Amino acid sequence: MSPSSYSMSENQTESQPLERLTIWPHRSLSPKGFAIVIGVLAGLLFTIGLGFFLAGAWPVIGFLGLEFLVVWGALKLNYRAAKVRETIETTTETLTVEHKDQDGNAAISKYPVGWLRVQLSPPVAPALAARYHQRVILSSHGVETEIGAFLHPIEKAKLQREIDGMLSRSRLARDSA
């Protein structure tokens, strides 16, 4: 559709987003909490290691150090995975999904809002053990994109409803212009 075939307000252009939603994985341990956990663990392992050293079992200290490194590394990997971001943005004509992985690499998918469908698959929450198999799928013209794969199943259902609402508002803005 050419810009002359529909009207827009003076401060709104076709490329301006109507709505933007950014989602990311939940992490309950803050950076300050991470420092506290690592500090307490280091102090505890030092105390245990000192006890073994005084008892003459000094080789245990190496295993305690290894345990500390494994816990620290696991928490760091968890924080690295939390850098994933997905930004969903609507205009009157398109819905854009920008997925940034933990390394900062971005993949962008664009869909026309007129033909876009948002599905929760399966639509009914499965048994508790299989809930993480539920997916939010954007589809248009045979192209599908999963969004929010890192979210909890309850959050996936909310995300599907929110994106449906964003699409409805986008279509309404397009049709009323």
C-alpha positions as CSV (number, residue, x, y, z in Angstrom):
1,M,0.0,0.0,0.0
2,S,1.5,3.4,-0.9
3,P,1.7,6.1,1.7
4,S,-0.7,8.3,-0.4
5,S,-3.5,5.7,-0.3
6,Y,-4.3,6.2,3.4
7,S,-4.0,9.1,5.8
8,M,-1.9,9.3,8.9
9,S,-1.6,12.0,11.6
10,E,1.3,14.5,11.2
11,N,3.4,13.0,13.9
12,Q,2.9,9.3,12.9
13,T,4.7,7.6,10.0
14,E,4.3,4.1,8.7
15,S,7.5,3.0,10.4
16,Q,6.6,4.2,13.9
17,P,5.7,1.4,16.2
18,L,2.2,1.4,17.7
19,E,3.2,-1.0,20.5
20,R,6.4,-2.7,21.6
21,L,6.7,-5.7,23.9
22,T,10.0,-7.1,25.2
23,I,10.3,-10.5,26.8
24,W,13.2,-12.2,28.5
25,P,13.8,-15.2,30.8
26,H,13.1,-14.8,34.5
27,R,16.0,-15.1,36.9
28,S,15.3,-15.0,40.6
29,L,18.9,-14.4,41.7
30,S,20.0,-10.8,41.3
31,P,23.6,-9.9,40.8
32,K,23.8,-8.8,44.4
33,G,22.3,-12.2,45.4
34,F,24.9,-14.0,43.2
35,A,27.7,-12.2,45.0
36,I,26.2,-13.1,48.4
37,V,25.8,-16.8,47.5
38,I,29.3,-17.0,46.0
39,G,30.8,-15.3,49.1
40,V,28.9,-17.5,51.6
41,L,29.9,-20.6,49.6
42,A,33.6,-19.5,49.4
43,G,33.6,-18.9,53.2
44,L,32.0,-22.2,53.9
45,L,34.3,-24.1,51.6
46,F,37.3,-22.3,53.1
47,T,36.3,-23.3,56.6
48,I,35.7,-26.9,55.6
49,G,39.0,-26.9,53.7
50,L,40.9,-25.5,56.7
51,G,39.4,-28.2,58.9
52,F,40.6,-30.9,56.5
53,F,44.0,-29.3,56.2
54,L,44.5,-29.3,60.0
55,A,43.4,-32.9,60.2
56,G,46.1,-33.8,57.6
57,A,43.7,-34.5,54.7
58,W,45.0,-31.6,52.6
59,P,44.2,-33.2,49.1
60,V,40.5,-32.5,49.9
61,I,41.1,-28.8,49.4
62,G,41.5,-29.3,45.7
63,F,38.1,-30.9,45.4
64,L,36.5,-28.1,47.4
65,G,38.1,-25.6,45.0
66,L,36.8,-27.6,42.1
67,E,33.3,-27.7,43.7
68,F,33.4,-23.9,44.0
69,L,34.4,-23.5,40.4
70,V,31.6,-25.7,39.2
71,V,29.0,-23.8,41.1
72,W,30.4,-20.5,40.0
73,G,30.5,-21.6,36.4
74,A,26.9,-23.0,36.5
75,L,25.6,-19.7,37.8
76,K,27.5,-17.7,35.2
77,L,26.1,-19.9,32.4
78,N,22.6,-19.3,33.8
79,Y,23.2,-15.6,33.8
80,R,24.5,-15.7,30.2
81,A,21.4,-17.6,29.1
82,A,19.3,-14.8,30.7
83,K,20.6,-12.3,28.2
84,V,18.1,-13.6,25.6
85,R,15.6,-11.0,24.5
86,E,12.7,-11.0,22.1
87,T,11.1,-7.7,21.1
88,I,7.7,-7.8,19.4
89,E,6.7,-4.5,17.7
90,T,3.5,-3.6,15.8
91,T,2.9,-0.9,13.2
92,T,-0.3,-0.5,11.2
93,E,1.1,-2.8,8.6
94,T,3.6,-5.3,10.2
95,L,4.5,-7.2,13.3
96,T,8.2,-7.5,13.8
97,V,9.9,-10.0,16.0
98,E,13.5,-9.4,16.9
99,H,15.3,-12.2,18.7
100,K,18.6,-11.5,20.3
101,D,20.6,-14.5,21.6
102,Q,23.0,-14.4,24.6
103,D,25.8,-13.4,22.3
104,G,23.9,-10.4,21.0
105,N,23.2,-11.8,17.5
106,A,19.8,-10.6,16.2
107,A,17.4,-12.4,13.9
108,I,14.4,-10.3,12.7
109,S,11.2,-11.7,11.3
110,K,8.5,-9.4,9.8
111,Y,4.8,-10.4,9.2
112,P,1.9,-8.5,7.6
113,V,-0.7,-8.0,10.3
114,G,-3.6,-8.7,7.9
115,W,-2.6,-12.4,7.5
116,L,-0.9,-13.1,10.8
117,R,-2.2,-15.8,13.2
118,V,-1.0,-16.3,16.8
119,Q,-1.5,-19.9,18.0
120,L,-0.9,-21.6,21.3
121,S,0.0,-25.2,20.5
122,P,-1.5,-27.2,22.0
123,P,-4.3,-24.8,22.8
124,V,-5.2,-26.5,26.0
125,A,-2.6,-26.8,28.7
126,P,-1.2,-30.4,28.6
127,A,-0.5,-32.5,31.7
128,L,1.9,-31.1,34.2
129,A,4.9,-33.1,33.0
130,A,4.4,-32.0,29.3
131,R,3.6,-28.3,29.9
132,Y,7.0,-27.2,28.6
133,H,6.1,-28.6,25.2
134,Q,3.5,-25.8,24.7
135,R,4.5,-23.2,22.2
136,V,3.4,-19.7,21.0
137,I,3.6,-19.7,17.2
138,L,3.3,-16.8,14.8
139,S,2.3,-17.9,11.3
140,S,1.6,-16.2,8.0
141,H,1.8,-17.6,4.4
142,G,3.3,-20.9,5.6
143,V,6.1,-19.2,7.6
144,E,6.1,-20.0,11.3
145,T,8.1,-18.5,14.1
146,E,8.1,-19.6,17.7
147,I,8.3,-16.9,20.3
148,G,8.8,-17.0,24.1
149,A,10.3,-20.5,24.1
150,F,12.0,-19.7,27.4
151,L,8.8,-18.6,29.2
152,H,6.9,-20.6,31.7
153,P,3.7,-22.3,30.3
154,I,1.4,-19.9,32.2
155,E,3.3,-17.0,30.7
156,K,3.1,-18.4,27.2
157,A,-0.7,-18.3,27.4
158,K,-0.6,-14.7,28.6
159,L,1.9,-13.8,25.8
160,Q,-0.5,-15.3,23.2
161,R,-3.4,-13.2,24.5
162,E,-1.2,-10.1,24.6
163,I,0.0,-10.5,21.0
164,D,-3.6,-11.1,19.8
165,G,-4.5,-7.9,21.5
166,M,-1.6,-6.0,19.9
167,L,-2.7,-7.4,16.5
168,S,-6.3,-6.3,17.0
169,R,-5.3,-2.8,18.0
170,S,-2.9,-2.6,15.0
171,R,-5.6,-3.7,12.6
172,L,-8.0,-1.3,14.2
173,A,-5.6,1.6,13.8
174,R,-4.9,0.6,10.2
175,D,-8.6,0.3,9.3
176,S,-9.6,3.6,11.1
177,A,-6.9,5.6,9.4
